[in-house]
């Protein structure tokens, strides 16, 4: 299958600082990427849909000024958690959509464990 | 709001046992349905998907799932599990077509003992 790389896999930051997470599609172009958040023993919750060259579409209840998404190229989307607080500690997962008509498929990154201290 | 329910949070089986993981969704319209697997330390991977046609879908590694529209269900099955099937399994649904707004279940953690 196609490869989506997410970096970093783990990050610890101090409260009040910002953290950037990268999501790259390594062997295909993705006009659409998705960002999810997963709490322990819970579902992946869709945070936003990232569209190359345009503004991200955020799900209800997700603060767009806190979770900045940039999809500047067809292979890279970034999620920046601004002014992070301990309640932002979570597992963040991205996926990239490989658009091939009926064989369209979403490929997932390995996730980023964010801990805010 | 639309939701996906996976009734079994933890399942423990011995090798060669049969597996069935339940998945129900709440939405009355057209849906696309997916099962993903996450092996320890690895990415989420697609096991199988249903868009239309034959409601019995065969996926990779001997897994299959049956879409029963009247029951809003998409249960995952495997007749004989192996130790290597130890993983977490997620059911997911999209309600607007394609891969927009994938809604995931909470996941089922499967442990297969040799």
gemmi code that builds the backbone of each chain (N, CA, C; Angstrom):
import gemmi

chains = {
    "A": [
        ("UNK", (0.812, -1.208, 0.000), (0.000, 0.000, 0.000), (0.844, 1.255, 0.000)),
        ("UNK", (0.194, 2.374, -0.186), (0.891, 3.653, -0.207), (1.350, 4.022, 1.198)),
        ("UNK", (2.291, 4.952, 1.274), (2.907, 5.291, 2.548), (2.598, 6.725, 2.931)),
        ("UNK", (2.152, 6.873, 4.162), (1.959, 8.200, 4.741), (2.841, 8.284, 5.974)),
        ("UNK", (3.663, 9.305, 6.008), (4.600, 9.458, 7.112), (4.192, 10.632, 7.980)),
        ("UNK", (4.157, 10.411, 9.265), (3.772, 11.460, 10.201), (4.952, 11.709, 11.130)),
        ("UNK", (5.236, 12.971, 11.368), (6.413, 13.318, 12.184), (6.121, 14.523, 13.067)),
        ("UNK", (6.488, 14.522, 14.315), (7.187, 13.431, 15.010), (6.209, 12.361, 15.488)),
        ("UNK", (6.714, 11.250, 15.947), (5.833, 10.204, 16.475), (5.481, 10.484, 17.937)),
        ("UNK", (6.400, 11.164, 18.619), (6.128, 11.569, 20.001), (6.706, 12.956, 20.214)),
        ("UNK", (5.982, 13.768, 20.986), (6.519, 15.083, 21.332), (5.996, 15.475, 22.696)),
        ("UNK", (6.901, 16.044, 23.476), (6.548, 16.594, 24.781), (6.853, 18.084, 24.728)),
        ("UNK", (5.899, 18.892, 25.110), (6.143, 20.326, 25.070), (5.620, 20.978, 26.343)),
        ("UNK", (6.094, 22.174, 26.584), (5.650, 22.918, 27.757), (4.349, 23.641, 27.459)),
        ("UNK", (3.563, 23.793, 28.464), (2.296, 24.507, 28.335), (2.549, 25.920, 27.814)),
        ("UNK", (1.767, 26.326, 26.837), (1.909, 27.663, 26.273), (2.716, 27.714, 24.986)),
        ("UNK", (3.424, 26.659, 24.691), (4.212, 26.627, 23.451), (3.381, 26.026, 22.322)),
        ("UNK", (3.911, 26.124, 21.104), (3.222, 25.573, 19.927), (3.978, 24.370, 19.397)),
        ("UNK", (3.239, 23.464, 18.827), (3.827, 22.234, 18.295), (3.314, 22.005, 16.884)),
        ("UNK", (4.219, 21.688, 15.970), (3.823, 21.407, 14.592), (3.988, 19.926, 14.307)),
        ("UNK", (2.966, 19.343, 13.716), (2.989, 17.931, 13.306), (2.872, 17.891, 11.791)),
        ("UNK", (3.731, 17.098, 11.163), (3.731, 16.996, 9.711), (3.139, 15.667, 9.240)),
        ("UNK", (2.448, 15.729, 8.135), (1.884, 14.536, 7.508), (2.258, 14.570, 6.036)),
        ("UNK", (3.006, 13.566, 5.613), (3.477, 13.521, 4.228), (3.010, 12.255, 3.525)),
        ("UNK", (2.514, 12.419, 2.310), (2.251, 11.256, 1.462), (3.518, 11.043, 0.649)),
        ("UNK", (4.153, 9.889, 0.831), (5.489, 9.690, 0.284), (5.486, 9.243, -1.175)),
        ("UNK", (4.474, 8.533, -1.606), (4.524, 7.999, -2.962), (3.252, 8.271, -3.758)),
        ("UNK", (2.493, 9.260, -3.333), (1.341, 9.678, -4.120), (0.993, 11.108, -3.735)),
        ("UNK", (0.207, 11.736, -4.588), (-0.231, 13.101, -4.308), (-1.616, 13.074, -3.673)),
        ("UNK", (-1.799, 13.915, -2.716), (-3.052, 13.920, -1.979), (-3.612, 15.335, -1.915)),
        ("UNK", (-4.702, 15.579, -2.629), (-5.337, 16.884, -2.523), (-6.127, 17.004, -1.231)),
        ("UNK", (-6.445, 15.865, -0.645), (-7.230, 15.870, 0.593), (-6.530, 15.051, 1.666)),
        ("UNK", (-6.376, 15.646, 2.814), (-5.854, 14.937, 3.982), (-6.786, 15.200, 5.152)),
        ("UNK", (-6.763, 14.321, 6.106), (-7.645, 14.430, 7.264), (-6.805, 14.390, 8.537)),
        ("UNK", (-7.258, 15.110, 9.549), (-6.616, 15.079, 10.867), (-7.610, 14.579, 11.897)),
        ("UNK", (-7.151, 13.594, 12.666), (-7.980, 12.983, 13.695), (-7.304, 13.136, 15.045)),
        ("UNK", (-8.128, 13.022, 16.064), (-7.627, 13.010, 17.425), (-8.220, 11.786, 18.111)),
        ("UNK", (-7.419, 11.098, 18.861), (-7.886, 9.892, 19.531), (-7.566, 9.965, 21.005)),
        ("UNK", (-8.608, 9.896, 21.828), (-8.438, 9.822, 23.268), (-8.335, 8.354, 23.657)),
        ("UNK", (-7.722, 8.083, 24.810), (-7.548, 6.684, 25.221), (-8.870, 5.911, 25.211)),
        ("UNK", (-8.829, 4.750, 24.598), (-9.967, 3.833, 24.554), (-11.195, 4.458, 23.895)),
        ("UNK", (-10.971, 5.428, 23.029), (-12.094, 6.050, 22.318), (-11.846, 6.039, 20.822)),
        ("UNK", (-12.869, 6.469, 20.098), (-12.808, 6.528, 18.643), (-11.804, 7.553, 18.168)),
        ("UNK", (-11.444, 7.434, 16.897), (-10.758, 8.526, 16.217), (-11.825, 9.568, 15.902)),
        ("UNK", (-11.579, 10.786, 16.329), (-12.524, 11.868, 16.075), (-11.961, 12.764, 14.990)),
        ("UNK", (-12.713, 12.942, 13.920), (-12.247, 13.807, 12.842), (-12.215, 15.253, 13.332)),
        ("UNK", (-11.054, 15.887, 13.175), (-10.908, 17.283, 13.576), (-11.168, 18.208, 12.387)),
        ("UNK", (-10.548, 17.860, 11.252), (-10.644, 18.758, 10.109), (-10.237, 18.029, 8.838)),
        ("UNK", (-10.729, 18.554, 7.735), (-10.351, 18.088, 6.407), (-9.456, 19.148, 5.791)),
        ("UNK", (-8.294, 18.725, 5.366), (-7.288, 19.623, 4.827), (-7.280, 19.512, 3.310)),
        ("UNK", (-7.482, 20.623, 2.628), (-7.540, 20.632, 1.168), (-6.370, 21.454, 0.616)),
        ("UNK", (-5.630, 20.859, -0.291), (-4.462, 21.526, -0.856), (-4.864, 22.825, -1.526)),
        ("UNK", (-4.203, 23.882, -1.122), (-4.416, 25.176, -1.745), (-5.622, 25.942, -1.258)),
        ("UNK", (-6.323, 25.415, -0.284), (-7.471, 26.152, 0.248), (-7.558, 25.945, 1.755)),
        ("UNK", (-8.501, 26.630, 2.353), (-8.627, 26.548, 3.803), (-9.173, 25.199, 4.230)),
        ("UNK", (-8.743, 24.789, 5.402), (-9.239, 23.531, 5.946), (-10.690, 23.680, 6.384)),
        ("UNK", (-11.379, 22.560, 6.387), (-12.752, 22.518, 6.879), (-12.739, 21.857, 8.241)),
        ("UNK", (-13.150, 22.589, 9.262), (-13.086, 22.098, 10.627), (-14.428, 21.504, 11.056)),
        ("UNK", (-14.349, 20.480, 11.856), (-15.553, 19.889, 12.426), (-16.079, 20.767, 13.559)),
        ("UNK", (-17.347, 20.604, 13.826), (-17.981, 21.391, 14.882), (-17.269, 21.155, 16.209)),
        ("UNK", (-16.987, 22.238, 16.892), (-16.352, 22.131, 18.198), (-14.840, 22.165, 18.165)),
        ("UNK", (-14.251, 22.163, 16.987), (-12.783, 22.222, 16.873), (-12.381, 23.672, 16.628)),
        ("UNK", (-11.504, 24.183, 17.489), (-11.108, 25.588, 17.379), (-10.078, 25.765, 16.268)),
        ("UNK", (-10.459, 26.456, 15.225), (-9.558, 26.615, 14.085), (-8.349, 27.475, 14.414)),
        ("UNK", (-8.482, 28.373, 15.387), (-7.343, 29.220, 15.754), (-6.364, 28.480, 16.654)),
        ("UNK", (-6.815, 27.404, 17.236), (-5.945, 26.621, 18.108), (-5.239, 25.516, 17.313)),
        ("UNK", (-5.953, 24.947, 16.390), (-5.415, 23.852, 15.579), (-5.294, 24.360, 14.140)),
        ("UNK", (-4.122, 24.916, 13.852), (-3.898, 25.500, 12.541), (-3.471, 24.427, 11.552)),
        ("UNK", (-4.152, 24.381, 10.425), (-3.837, 23.387, 9.398), (-3.410, 24.095, 8.129)),
        ("UNK", (-2.299, 23.595, 7.584), (-1.777, 24.134, 6.338), (-1.507, 22.986, 5.391)),
        ("UNK", (-2.016, 23.104, 4.176), (-1.833, 22.050, 3.171), (-1.273, 22.715, 1.922)),
        ("UNK", (-0.006, 23.095, 2.036), (0.609, 23.947, 1.014), (1.044, 23.189, -0.234)),
        ("UNK", (1.179, 21.880, -0.131), (1.586, 21.122, -1.315), (0.772, 19.840, -1.389)),
        ("UNK", (0.889, 19.134, -2.484), (0.107, 17.916, -2.689), (0.626, 16.732, -1.882)),
        ("UNK", (1.724, 16.921, -1.163), (2.262, 15.818, -0.379), (2.464, 16.159, 1.086)),
        ("UNK", (2.062, 17.354, 1.493), (2.338, 17.752, 2.874), (1.194, 18.560, 3.463)),
        ("UNK", (0.754, 18.099, 4.634), (-0.176, 18.880, 5.440), (0.420, 18.984, 6.838)),
        ("UNK", (0.251, 20.139, 7.470), (0.757, 20.306, 8.823), (-0.359, 20.726, 9.758)),
        ("UNK", (-0.265, 20.231, 10.977), (-1.180, 20.615, 12.051), (-0.347, 21.278, 13.131)),
        ("UNK", (-0.656, 22.518, 13.454), (0.049, 23.217, 14.518), (-0.904, 23.423, 15.683)),
        ("UNK", (-0.518, 22.883, 16.816), (-1.286, 23.094, 18.032), (-0.687, 24.331, 18.699)),
        ("UNK", (-1.449, 25.405, 18.715), (-0.930, 26.673, 19.234), (-1.256, 26.821, 20.723)),
        ("UNK", (-0.323, 27.442, 21.433), (-0.512, 27.674, 22.868), (-1.078, 26.414, 23.547)),
        ("UNK", (-0.302, 25.371, 23.434), (-0.777, 24.065, 23.910), (-0.990, 24.061, 25.421)),
        ("UNK", (-2.000, 23.320, 25.834), (-2.295, 23.136, 27.247), (-2.403, 21.649, 27.532)),
        ("UNK", (-2.312, 21.250, 28.787), (-2.360, 19.817, 29.111), (-3.576, 19.101, 28.531)),
        ("UNK", (-4.688, 19.787, 28.412), (-5.887, 19.124, 27.858), (-5.762, 18.828, 26.365)),
        ("UNK", (-4.733, 19.404, 25.725), (-4.479, 19.096, 24.313), (-3.675, 17.816, 24.154)),
        ("UNK", (-3.190, 17.276, 25.260), (-2.438, 16.024, 25.202), (-3.336, 14.947, 24.614)),
        ("UNK", (-2.833, 14.288, 23.599), (-3.662, 13.309, 22.909), (-2.828, 12.613, 21.837)),
        ("UNK", (-3.488, 11.741, 21.113), (-2.872, 11.049, 19.979), (-3.492, 11.622, 18.721)),
        ("UNK", (-2.665, 12.207, 17.867), (-3.144, 12.839, 16.647), (-2.739, 11.985, 15.451)),
        ("UNK", (-3.701, 11.716, 14.573), (-3.464, 10.852, 13.414), (-3.896, 11.576, 12.152)),
        ("UNK", (-3.078, 11.471, 11.120), (-3.472, 12.045, 9.839), (-3.739, 10.924, 8.844)),
        ("UNK", (-4.528, 11.233, 7.842), (-4.658, 10.315, 6.714), (-4.666, 11.117, 5.429)),
        ("UNK", (-4.190, 10.495, 4.379), (-4.128, 11.135, 3.075), (-4.944, 10.309, 2.095)),
        ("UNK", (-5.694, 11.005, 1.277), (-6.595, 10.344, 0.340), (-5.897, 10.156, -1.002)),
        ("UNK", (-5.755, 8.907, -1.419), (-5.240, 8.626, -2.758), (-6.452, 8.422, -3.665)),
        ("UNK", (-6.679, 9.387, -4.535), (-7.893, 9.436, -5.339), (-7.706, 8.648, -6.630)),
        ("UNK", (-8.337, 7.481, -6.712), (-8.259, 6.654, -7.919), (-9.644, 6.125, -8.280)),
        ("UNK", (-10.618, 7.051, -8.292), (-11.973, 6.657, -8.662), (-12.523, 5.612, -7.709)),
        ("UNK", (-12.948, 4.468, -8.233), (-13.524, 3.418, -7.402), (-12.488, 2.810, -6.454)),
        ("UNK", (-11.230, 2.982, -6.767), (-10.174, 2.450, -5.903), (-9.582, 3.513, -4.994)),
        ("UNK", (-10.328, 4.581, -4.774), (-9.872, 5.602, -3.837), (-9.740, 5.014, -2.450)),
        ("UNK", (-8.673, 5.388, -1.774), (-8.421, 4.829, -0.458), (-7.700, 5.858, 0.404)),
        ("UNK", (-7.998, 5.836, 1.691), (-7.312, 6.698, 2.648), (-6.205, 5.902, 3.322)),
        ("UNK", (-5.014, 6.492, 3.386), (-3.882, 5.864, 4.046), (-3.507, 6.707, 5.265)),
        ("UNK", (-3.173, 6.001, 6.333), (-2.982, 6.668, 7.611), (-1.519, 6.770, 8.002)),
        ("UNK", (-1.192, 7.857, 8.690), (0.104, 7.973, 9.315), (0.133, 7.166, 10.604)),
        ("UNK", (1.300, 7.093, 11.202), (1.454, 6.256, 12.388), (1.022, 6.971, 13.655)),
        ("UNK", (0.659, 8.248, 13.534), (0.177, 8.979, 14.695), (1.266, 9.714, 15.437)),
        ("UNK", (0.860, 10.731, 16.170), (1.766, 11.529, 16.996), (1.200, 11.623, 18.397)),
        ("UNK", (1.969, 11.172, 19.348), (1.554, 11.260, 20.760), (2.056, 12.588, 21.302)),
        ("UNK", (1.141, 13.499, 21.585), (1.496, 14.805, 22.135), (1.231, 14.820, 23.632)),
        ("UNK", (2.242, 15.204, 24.370), (2.098, 15.370, 25.823), (2.477, 16.803, 26.170)),
        ("UNK", (1.569, 17.504, 26.781), (1.819, 18.894, 27.178), (1.975, 18.931, 28.697)),
        ("UNK", (3.114, 19.432, 29.134), (3.396, 19.424, 30.579), (3.402, 20.849, 31.141)),
    ],
    "B": [
        ("UNK", (-26.918, 12.641, 16.079), (-25.695, 12.616, 15.275), (-25.377, 11.181, 14.863)),
        ("UNK", (-24.708, 11.095, 13.724), (-24.332, 9.766, 13.251), (-23.289, 9.165, 14.188)),
        ("UNK", (-23.351, 7.848, 14.338), (-22.401, 7.183, 15.219), (-22.158, 5.764, 14.755)),
        ("UNK", (-21.061, 5.210, 15.240), (-20.708, 3.825, 14.961), (-20.453, 3.143, 16.298)),
        ("UNK", (-21.077, 2.003, 16.498), (-20.921, 1.269, 17.749), (-20.216, -0.051, 17.513)),
        ("UNK", (-19.183, -0.273, 18.291), (-18.530, -1.570, 18.300), (-18.744, -2.138, 19.700)),
        ("UNK", (-19.456, -3.225, 19.762), (-19.952, -3.682, 21.056), (-18.888, -4.365, 21.895)),
        ("UNK", (-17.914, -4.951, 21.235), (-16.880, -5.674, 21.971), (-15.644, -4.798, 22.054)),
        ("UNK", (-15.246, -4.451, 23.267), (-14.052, -3.623, 23.414), (-12.800, -4.477, 23.472)),
        ("UNK", (-12.935, -5.627, 24.099), (-11.812, -6.558, 24.188), (-12.318, -7.958, 23.862)),
        ("UNK", (-11.587, -8.642, 23.018), (-11.918, -10.024, 22.692), (-10.647, -10.860, 22.824)),
        ("UNK", (-10.777, -11.977, 23.498), (-9.642, -12.886, 23.654), (-10.033, -14.235, 23.070)),
        ("UNK", (-9.224, -14.727, 22.159), (-9.503, -16.005, 21.504), (-8.255, -16.862, 21.468)),
        ("UNK", (-8.485, -18.141, 21.317), (-7.379, -19.057, 21.049), (-7.225, -19.215, 19.546)),
        ("UNK", (-6.023, -19.553, 19.131), (-5.808, -19.777, 17.700), (-6.781, -20.812, 17.168)),
        ("UNK", (-7.206, -20.607, 15.958), (-8.142, -21.470, 15.219), (-9.597, -21.216, 15.591)),
        ("UNK", (-9.835, -20.403, 16.598), (-11.226, -20.068, 16.927), (-11.789, -19.153, 15.855)),
        ("UNK", (-13.112, -19.119, 15.782), (-13.758, -18.217, 14.823), (-13.985, -16.864, 15.479)),
        ("UNK", (-13.986, -15.846, 14.631), (-14.095, -14.470, 15.105), (-15.293, -13.788, 14.468)),
        ("UNK", (-16.016, -13.058, 15.277), (-17.010, -12.127, 14.734), (-17.016, -10.886, 15.602)),
        ("UNK", (-16.746, -9.768, 14.992), (-16.751, -8.476, 15.683), (-17.946, -7.674, 15.185)),
        ("UNK", (-18.713, -7.182, 16.131), (-19.924, -6.461, 15.768), (-19.684, -4.998, 15.462)),
        ("UNK", (-20.446, -4.477, 14.511), (-20.394, -3.064, 14.168), (-21.791, -2.642, 13.752)),
        ("UNK", (-22.319, -1.637, 14.386), (-23.601, -1.055, 14.007), (-23.431, 0.450, 13.831)),
        ("UNK", (-24.175, 0.986, 12.904), (-24.091, 2.426, 12.657), (-25.493, 3.012, 12.729)),
        ("UNK", (-25.547, 4.287, 12.977), (-26.842, 4.956, 13.041), (-26.890, 6.010, 11.951)),
        ("UNK", (-27.533, 5.668, 10.865), (-27.781, 6.612, 9.772), (-28.712, 5.931, 8.787)),
        ("UNK", (-29.743, 6.625, 8.377), (-30.738, 5.996, 7.532), (-30.468, 6.078, 6.045)),
        ("UNK", (-29.473, 6.846, 5.649), (-29.212, 7.039, 4.230), (-28.133, 6.108, 3.709)),
        ("UNK", (-27.615, 6.463, 2.548), (-26.590, 5.651, 1.904), (-25.272, 5.783, 2.656)),
        ("UNK", (-24.646, 4.650, 2.884), (-23.376, 4.654, 3.612), (-22.318, 3.857, 2.865)),
        ("UNK", (-21.087, 4.190, 3.116), (-19.949, 3.356, 2.742), (-19.342, 2.852, 4.042)),
        ("UNK", (-18.935, 1.605, 4.060), (-18.510, 0.983, 5.315), (-17.109, 0.408, 5.199)),
        ("UNK", (-16.366, 0.489, 6.285), (-14.965, 0.081, 6.275), (-14.615, -0.654, 7.560)),
        ("UNK", (-13.662, -1.545, 7.445), (-12.974, -2.092, 8.606), (-11.484, -1.826, 8.434)),
        ("UNK", (-10.898, -1.253, 9.494), (-9.468, -1.000, 9.523), (-8.848, -1.841, 10.636)),
        ("UNK", (-7.586, -2.153, 10.474), (-6.850, -2.889, 11.498), (-5.594, -2.110, 11.846)),
        ("UNK", (-5.246, -2.139, 13.122), (-4.004, -1.505, 13.552), (-3.209, -2.514, 14.363)),
        ("UNK", (-2.151, -3.034, 13.752), (-1.266, -3.953, 14.454), (-0.392, -3.141, 15.413)),
        ("UNK", (0.079, -3.765, 16.470), (0.862, -3.030, 17.474), (1.999, -2.234, 16.851)),
        ("UNK", (2.002, -0.946, 17.129), (3.068, -0.081, 16.653), (3.002, 0.296, 15.188)),
        ("UNK", (1.910, -0.040, 14.533), (1.825, 0.233, 13.092), (0.663, 1.170, 12.754)),
        ("UNK", (0.626, 1.559, 11.458), (-0.418, 2.436, 10.969), (-1.750, 1.694, 10.911)),
        ("UNK", (-2.819, 2.446, 10.848), (-4.119, 1.889, 10.483), (-4.048, 1.401, 9.041)),
        ("UNK", (-4.584, 0.209, 8.809), (-4.594, -0.346, 7.452), (-6.011, -0.771, 7.111)),
        ("UNK", (-6.358, -0.629, 5.841), (-7.689, -1.021, 5.398), (-7.765, -2.544, 5.257)),
        ("UNK", (-8.758, -3.135, 5.907), (-9.001, -4.584, 5.780), (-9.956, -4.852, 4.633)),
        ("UNK", (-11.034, -4.098, 4.606), (-12.027, -4.263, 3.553), (-12.976, -3.077, 3.586)),
        ("UNK", (-13.745, -2.964, 2.497), (-14.695, -1.859, 2.408), (-15.914, -2.297, 1.605)),
        ("UNK", (-17.020, -1.647, 1.888), (-18.247, -1.864, 1.136), (-18.748, -0.526, 0.623)),
        ("UNK", (-18.937, -0.459, -0.688), (-19.543, 0.721, -1.287), (-20.913, 0.378, -1.862)),
        ("UNK", (-20.990, -0.731, -2.570), (-22.258, -1.151, -3.172), (-22.080, -2.589, -3.675)),
        ("UNK", (-23.167, -3.181, -4.164), (-23.076, -4.511, -4.741), (-23.255, -5.602, -3.702)),
        ("UNK", (-22.522, -6.685, -3.885), (-22.624, -7.850, -3.005), (-22.376, -7.430, -1.562)),
        ("UNK", (-23.366, -7.681, -0.684), (-23.188, -7.240, 0.706), (-22.158, -8.057, 1.483)),
        ("UNK", (-21.748, -9.172, 0.936), (-20.690, -9.954, 1.577), (-19.371, -9.561, 0.936)),
        ("UNK", (-18.535, -8.945, 1.725), (-17.286, -8.380, 1.206), (-16.117, -9.177, 1.733)),
        ("UNK", (-15.230, -9.541, 0.845), (-14.022, -10.256, 1.271), (-12.839, -9.295, 1.268)),
        ("UNK", (-12.055, -9.379, 2.330), (-10.906, -8.492, 2.433), (-9.606, -9.270, 2.472)),
        ("UNK", (-8.588, -8.595, 2.972), (-7.277, -9.229, 3.038), (-7.198, -10.162, 4.241)),
        ("UNK", (-6.242, -11.076, 4.203), (-5.901, -11.946, 5.323), (-7.073, -12.815, 5.787)),
        ("UNK", (-7.968, -13.147, 4.882), (-9.048, -14.075, 5.198), (-10.246, -13.464, 5.906)),
        ("UNK", (-10.253, -12.157, 6.053), (-11.380, -11.489, 6.696), (-12.514, -11.255, 5.700)),
        ("UNK", (-13.723, -11.238, 6.225), (-14.874, -10.862, 5.436), (-15.848, -10.108, 6.331)),
        ("UNK", (-16.751, -9.385, 5.705), (-17.770, -8.655, 6.458), (-19.059, -8.675, 5.663)),
        ("UNK", (-20.157, -8.666, 6.388), (-21.461, -8.686, 5.740), (-22.253, -7.447, 6.113)),
        ("UNK", (-22.700, -6.736, 5.097), (-23.540, -5.556, 5.285), (-24.986, -6.014, 5.318)),
        ("UNK", (-25.646, -5.778, 6.446), (-27.067, -6.084, 6.561), (-27.782, -4.766, 6.782)),
        ("UNK", (-28.369, -4.248, 5.708), (-28.942, -2.914, 5.742), (-30.055, -2.809, 6.772)),
        ("UNK", (-30.885, -3.853, 6.857), (-32.033, -3.810, 7.770), (-31.610, -3.758, 9.223)),
        ("UNK", (-30.412, -4.221, 9.493), (-29.910, -4.227, 10.870), (-28.868, -3.124, 11.097)),
        ("UNK", (-28.594, -2.347, 10.072), (-27.576, -1.284, 10.174), (-26.265, -1.876, 10.704)),
        ("UNK", (-25.924, -3.048, 10.194), (-24.747, -3.725, 10.722), (-23.735, -4.055, 9.632)),
        ("UNK", (-22.496, -4.195, 10.057), (-21.399, -4.537, 9.145), (-20.387, -5.320, 9.974)),
        ("UNK", (-20.746, -6.548, 10.327), (-19.919, -7.344, 11.223), (-18.736, -7.969, 10.493)),
        ("UNK", (-17.628, -8.017, 11.180), (-16.393, -8.582, 10.627), (-16.252, -10.026, 11.085)),
        ("UNK", (-15.823, -10.887, 10.171), (-15.699, -12.309, 10.518), (-14.402, -12.871, 9.976)),
        ("UNK", (-13.936, -13.897, 10.674), (-12.830, -14.717, 10.168), (-13.035, -16.097, 10.745)),
        ("UNK", (-13.022, -17.136, 9.912), (-13.362, -18.476, 10.398), (-12.330, -19.067, 11.350)),
        ("UNK", (-11.062, -18.672, 11.187), (-10.023, -19.290, 12.013), (-8.909, -18.262, 12.222)),
        ("UNK", (-8.832, -17.737, 13.442), (-7.861, -16.666, 13.684), (-6.480, -17.236, 13.968)),
        ("UNK", (-5.500, -16.384, 13.757), (-4.117, -16.740, 14.037), (-3.545, -15.758, 15.053)),
        ("UNK", (-2.451, -16.146, 15.674), (-1.807, -15.275, 16.652), (-1.476, -13.916, 16.019)),
        ("UNK", (-1.146, -13.920, 14.740), (-0.767, -12.680, 14.049), (-1.952, -11.742, 13.818)),
        ("UNK", (-3.150, -12.198, 14.125), (-4.327, -11.314, 14.005), (-4.500, -10.435, 15.238)),
        ("UNK", (-3.672, -10.630, 16.225), (-3.716, -9.770, 17.413), (-3.503, -8.326, 16.995)),
        ("UNK", (-4.501, -7.490, 17.272), (-4.492, -6.113, 16.787), (-5.732, -5.408, 17.310)),
        ("UNK", (-5.847, -4.138, 16.938), (-7.074, -3.402, 17.240), (-7.822, -3.189, 15.921)),
        ("UNK", (-9.121, -3.399, 15.965), (-9.952, -3.357, 14.764), (-10.970, -2.219, 14.900)),
        ("UNK", (-11.034, -1.413, 13.856), (-11.939, -0.262, 13.857), (-12.923, -0.375, 12.709)),
        ("UNK", (-14.176, -0.205, 13.024), (-15.217, -0.081, 12.013), (-15.417, 1.401, 11.725)),
        ("UNK", (-15.688, 1.750, 10.476), (-15.860, 3.164, 10.133), (-16.905, 3.296, 9.037)),
        ("UNK", (-17.519, 4.458, 8.967), (-18.562, 4.703, 7.980), (-18.441, 6.126, 7.451)),
        ("UNK", (-18.729, 6.294, 6.183), (-18.909, 7.635, 5.635), (-20.350, 7.752, 5.185)),
        ("UNK", (-20.902, 8.924, 5.373), (-22.311, 9.095, 5.050), (-22.541, 10.031, 3.895)),
        ("UNK", (-21.481, 10.647, 3.398), (-21.669, 11.585, 2.292), (-20.962, 11.101, 1.040)),
        ("UNK", (-20.646, 9.887, 1.014), (-19.992, 9.313, -0.141), (-18.495, 9.349, -0.022)),
        ("UNK", (-17.842, 8.416, -0.642), (-16.393, 8.399, -0.677), (-15.777, 8.364, 0.695)),
        ("UNK", (-14.745, 9.162, 0.905), (-14.019, 9.143, 2.152), (-14.210, 10.415, 2.951)),
        ("UNK", (-15.185, 11.198, 2.633), (-15.410, 12.368, 3.460), (-15.952, 11.960, 4.808)),
        ("UNK", (-15.526, 12.638, 5.850), (-16.100, 12.487, 7.187), (-16.215, 11.019, 7.602)),
        ("UNK", (-15.091, 10.340, 7.625), (-15.052, 8.992, 8.176), (-15.392, 9.052, 9.659)),
        ("UNK", (-16.385, 8.273, 10.059), (-16.780, 8.213, 11.464), (-16.376, 6.839, 11.977)),
        ("UNK", (-15.564, 6.820, 13.026), (-15.005, 5.573, 13.533), (-15.744, 5.074, 14.760)),
        ("UNK", (-15.763, 3.775, 14.909), (-16.153, 3.169, 16.165), (-15.003, 3.250, 17.152)),
        ("UNK", (-15.265, 2.833, 18.381), (-14.264, 2.955, 19.441), (-13.149, 1.928, 19.322)),
        ("UNK", (-13.347, 0.931, 18.495), (-12.322, -0.085, 18.305), (-12.537, -1.303, 19.182)),
        ("UNK", (-12.047, -2.428, 18.693), (-12.064, -3.681, 19.444), (-10.645, -4.215, 19.481)),
        ("UNK", (-10.175, -4.444, 20.677), (-8.821, -4.977, 20.837), (-8.911, -6.501, 20.885)),
        ("UNK", (-8.307, -7.140, 19.913), (-8.326, -8.595, 19.812), (-6.979, -9.160, 20.235)),
        ("UNK", (-7.029, -10.116, 21.154), (-5.814, -10.831, 21.550), (-6.021, -12.306, 21.219)),
        ("UNK", (-5.113, -12.863, 20.421), (-5.188, -14.273, 20.057), (-4.049, -15.004, 20.747)),
        ("UNK", (-4.415, -15.994, 21.538), (-3.405, -16.767, 22.261), (-3.050, -18.027, 21.500)),
        ("UNK", (-1.760, -18.352, 21.452), (-1.336, -19.558, 20.721), (-1.930, -20.823, 21.339)),
    ],
}
model = gemmi.Model(1)
for chain_id, residues in chains.items():
    chain = gemmi.Chain(chain_id)
    for i, (resn, *xyz) in enumerate(residues, 1):
        res = gemmi.Residue()
        res.name, res.seqid = resn, gemmi.SeqId(i, " ")
        for name, pos in zip(("N", "CA", "C"), xyz):
            atom = gemmi.Atom()
            atom.name, atom.element = name, gemmi.Element(name[0])
            atom.pos, atom.b_iso = gemmi.Position(*pos), 0.0
            res.add_atom(atom)
        chain.add_residue(res)
    model.add_chain(chain)
structure = gemmi.Structure()
structure.add_model(model)
structure.setup_entities()
